[in-house]
């Protein structure tokens, strides 16, 4: 479930957005996984119900694909595990938006990618095995031909659906490398005396001009009388007696 415009991790929005069921069932990955589940059910269900017959020459039931029981066992095992995996990955898709751990999301997506890729290959092996054994089956008396052909056809369809699921898982894994932007702390600069935000402004000292106070006489001390020298007349002469 991709949310465009929101912060996402591995193609899924971070917790808090809720779960939109209508959008979930309409997304391509859910539709293809549902088809894969149906195809797997048809394959192992058909072999379990109609894949074993009693040939005239053998007392026990044998696989309808050239009486090769290993081919039927292998196909049933692949189909059952594919059916269970589709259910598990669908539940994980529902649970993924509520899981906040990015590391756990990464492991879930990587697990789906690895399993889808492996099962694409195993379905290819299964298809080749069934087609080869059916081509060697010459006696078809008592064999449900339509069931055998349906098993081969749906094995081939499963190759396509699981290949598409592998492509979707790979795309989700690649988006996970770019969608989420985690906040990072800038390393502190040991050479800067002050943090950039709190750098002191330039200091311009203002010259101090002391205030001049007038001196007033007090009641206890006489007023300051300056020593004024008397003016001497240079033409004064003392009298003669």
Phi, psi and omega per residue, in radians:
X1 nan 1.754 -3.099
X2 -1.555 2.461 3.068
X3 -2.075 2.048 -3.140
X4 -1.585 2.399 -3.120
X5 1.630 -0.201 3.118
X6 -1.926 2.860 3.076
X7 -1.290 2.211 -3.087
X8 -2.207 2.828 3.041
X9 -2.395 2.063 -3.108
X10 0.999 0.814 3.036
X11 1.324 0.078 -3.107
X12 -2.214 2.402 -3.127
X13 -1.145 2.696 3.128
X14 -1.227 2.820 -3.093
X15 -1.013 2.585 3.121
X16 2.078 -0.298 -3.105
X17 -1.543 -0.208 -3.123
X18 1.470 -3.120 -3.097
X19 -2.101 2.168 3.128
X20 -1.798 1.806 -3.072
X21 -1.183 -0.714 -3.123
X22 -1.094 -0.710 3.107
X23 -1.216 -0.590 -3.121
X24 -1.148 -0.766 -3.092
X25 -1.322 -0.249 3.132
X26 -1.672 -0.154 -3.100
X27 -1.293 2.570 -3.040
X28 -1.015 -0.645 -3.094
X29 -1.119 -0.685 3.117
X30 -1.177 -0.698 -3.137
X31 -1.136 -0.798 -3.134
X32 -1.149 -0.653 3.115
X33 -1.166 -0.627 3.077
X34 -1.131 -0.686 3.076
X35 -1.125 -0.700 3.114
X36 -1.096 -0.678 3.116
X37 -1.126 -0.743 -3.136
X38 -1.152 -0.750 -3.141
X39 -1.092 -0.750 3.122
X40 -1.105 -0.687 3.117
X41 -1.100 -0.720 3.124
X42 -1.118 -0.733 -3.068
X43 -1.144 -0.998 -3.070
X44 -1.308 -0.471 3.074
X45 -1.188 -0.694 3.136
X46 -1.154 -0.768 -3.134
X47 -1.197 -0.660 -3.137
X48 -1.135 -0.680 -3.072
X49 -1.526 -0.678 -3.008
X50 -2.219 0.066 -3.020
X51 -1.438 -0.207 -3.119
X52 -2.030 2.268 -3.106
X53 -2.219 2.853 3.096
X54 -1.804 1.698 3.113
X55 -1.199 2.712 -3.111
X56 -1.106 -0.476 -3.044
X57 -1.634 -0.042 -3.087
X58 -2.283 2.389 -3.124
X59 -1.325 -0.403 -3.097
X60 -1.771 2.765 3.101
X61 -1.252 2.402 -3.133
X62 -2.120 2.789 3.113
X63 -1.153 2.448 -3.113
X64 -1.249 -0.225 3.095
X65 -1.594 1.487 3.074
X66 1.017 0.530 3.136
X67 0.959 0.514 3.125
X68 -1.702 1.711 -3.112
X69 -1.124 -0.511 -3.140
X70 -1.103 -0.629 3.123
X71 -1.125 -0.742 3.130
X72 -1.206 -0.736 3.135
X73 -1.089 -0.761 -3.134
X74 -1.107 -0.755 -3.133
X75 -1.146 -0.721 3.121
X76 -1.123 -0.740 3.140
X77 -1.097 -0.777 3.126
X78 -1.103 -0.732 -3.119
X79 -1.169 -0.747 -3.127
X80 -1.143 -0.803 3.137
X81 -1.139 -0.637 3.088
X82 -1.145 -0.697 3.108
X83 -1.085 -0.816 3.129
X84 -1.150 -0.685 -3.137
X85 -1.125 -0.653 3.108
X86 -1.077 -0.710 3.100
X87 -1.167 -0.718 -3.129
X88 -1.143 -0.794 -3.113
X89 -1.217 -0.493 3.050
X90 -1.166 -0.740 3.095
X91 -1.121 -0.690 3.111
X92 -1.130 -0.636 3.078
X93 -1.100 -0.622 3.098
X94 -1.257 -0.655 -3.078
X95 -1.384 -0.437 -3.013
X96 -1.022 -0.757 -3.138
X97 -1.121 -0.346 -3.129
X98 -1.629 -0.026 -3.098
X99 -1.755 2.114 -3.015
X100 -1.540 -0.301 -3.081
X101 -1.330 2.050 3.132
X102 -1.201 -0.610 3.132
X103 -1.123 -0.732 3.120
X104 -1.156 -0.657 3.073
X105 -1.066 -0.705 3.132
X106 -1.073 -0.764 -3.135
X107 -1.150 -0.651 3.110
X108 -1.108 -0.808 -3.127
X109 -1.161 -0.707 3.108
X110 -1.140 -0.661 3.092
X111 -1.128 -0.740 3.100
X112 -1.134 -0.693 3.128
X113 -1.101 -0.792 -3.130
X114 -1.148 -0.764 -3.115
X115 -1.170 -0.742 -3.129
X116 -1.112 -0.739 3.107
X117 -1.119 -0.727 3.127
X118 -1.142 -0.742 -3.104
X119 -1.276 -0.450 2.998
X120 -1.069 -0.767 3.116
X121 -1.170 -0.732 -3.115
X122 -1.184 -0.620 3.065
X123 -1.155 -0.602 3.070
X124 -1.128 -0.755 3.091
X125 -1.105 -0.723 3.137
X126 -1.099 -0.760 3.129
X127 -1.096 -0.796 3.138
X128 -1.095 -0.698 -3.133
X129 -1.149 -0.818 -3.129
X130 -1.144 -0.735 3.137
X131 -1.123 -0.692 3.137
X132 -1.165 -0.771 -3.125
X133 -1.218 -0.589 3.104
X134 -1.206 -0.601 3.088
X135 -1.166 -0.454 3.128
X136 -1.559 -0.088 3.136
X137 -1.463 1.877 -3.078
X138 -1.709 -0.541 3.138
X139 -1.696 1.921 -3.082
X140 -1.905 0.258 3.133
X141 -1.221 2.169 3.139
X142 1.455 0.012 -3.130
X143 -1.675 2.253 3.040
X144 -1.241 1.650 -3.046
X145 -1.068 -0.737 -3.112
X146 -1.106 -0.648 3.113
X147 -1.152 -0.725 3.117
X148 -1.130 -0.777 3.133
X149 -1.146 -0.644 3.093
X150 -1.132 -0.678 3.117
X151 -1.094 -0.763 3.122
X152 -1.152 -0.735 -3.104
X153 -1.123 -0.798 -3.109
X154 -1.280 -0.413 2.985
X155 -1.150 -0.687 3.092
X156 -1.171 -0.721 3.107
X157 -1.100 -0.581 3.137
X158 -1.162 -0.550 3.060
X159 -1.035 -0.772 -3.114
X160 -1.166 -0.808 -3.074
X161 -1.177 -0.726 3.128
X162 -1.249 -0.499 3.015
X163 -1.139 -0.684 3.088
X164 -1.154 -0.707 3.095
X165 -1.096 -0.646 3.073
X166 -1.103 -0.705 3.121
X167 -1.127 -0.758 3.117
X168 -1.110 -0.746 3.137
X169 -1.137 -0.665 3.104
X170 -1.146 -0.714 3.097
X171 -1.125 -0.682 3.103
X172 -1.152 -0.680 3.128
X173 -1.139 -0.708 3.126
X174 -1.192 -0.671 3.096
X175 -1.128 -0.543 3.137
X176 -1.117 -0.399 3.119
X177 -1.335 -0.254 -3.041
X178 -2.172 -0.383 -3.028
X179 -1.195 -0.779 -2.988
X180 -1.585 2.234 3.066
X181 -2.003 1.878 -3.118
X182 -1.498 2.441 3.090
X183 -1.181 2.368 3.118
X184 -2.089 2.551 3.136
X185 -1.608 2.315 3.131
X186 -1.285 2.360 3.139
X187 -1.144 2.449 -3.116
X188 -1.286 2.444 3.131
X189 -1.558 1.981 -3.093
X190 -1.293 -0.259 -3.091
X191 -1.596 -0.154 -3.134
X192 -1.559 2.125 -3.102
X193 -1.161 -0.529 -3.121
X194 -2.271 2.598 3.011
X195 -1.074 2.627 -3.110
X196 -1.044 -0.552 -3.080
X197 -1.292 -0.525 -3.040
X198 -1.962 0.540 3.114
X199 -1.159 2.274 -3.110
X200 -1.212 2.558 3.099
X201 -1.343 2.828 -3.137
X202 -1.139 2.413 -3.072
X203 -1.809 2.089 3.100
X204 -1.924 1.758 -3.105
X205 -1.172 2.454 3.114
X206 -1.636 2.218 3.141
X207 -1.056 2.441 -3.103
X208 -1.640 2.135 3.097
X209 -1.889 1.915 -3.123
X210 -1.195 2.534 3.140
X211 -1.434 2.311 3.127
X212 -1.528 2.163 3.141
X213 -1.833 2.460 3.093
X214 -1.379 2.550 3.135
X215 -1.674 2.168 -3.131
X216 -1.941 2.492 3.110
X217 -1.253 2.542 3.105
X218 -1.762 2.985 -3.119
X219 -1.297 -0.431 -3.066
X220 -1.491 -0.482 -3.081
X221 -2.021 2.489 3.118
X222 -1.201 2.695 3.113
X223 -1.121 2.556 -3.139
X224 -1.208 2.147 3.120
X225 -1.922 2.069 -3.134
X226 -1.172 2.550 3.117
X227 -1.384 1.717 -3.114
X228 -1.736 2.101 3.108
X229 -1.317 2.361 3.120
X230 -1.162 2.549 3.124
X231 -1.325 2.151 -3.111
X232 -1.747 2.181 3.088
X233 -1.371 2.061 -3.092
X234 -1.121 -0.318 -3.109
X235 -1.651 0.146 -3.132
X236 -1.387 2.362 3.092
X237 -2.245 2.325 3.121
X238 -1.186 2.646 3.139
X239 -1.259 2.683 3.115
X240 -1.699 2.311 3.095
X241 -1.926 nan nan
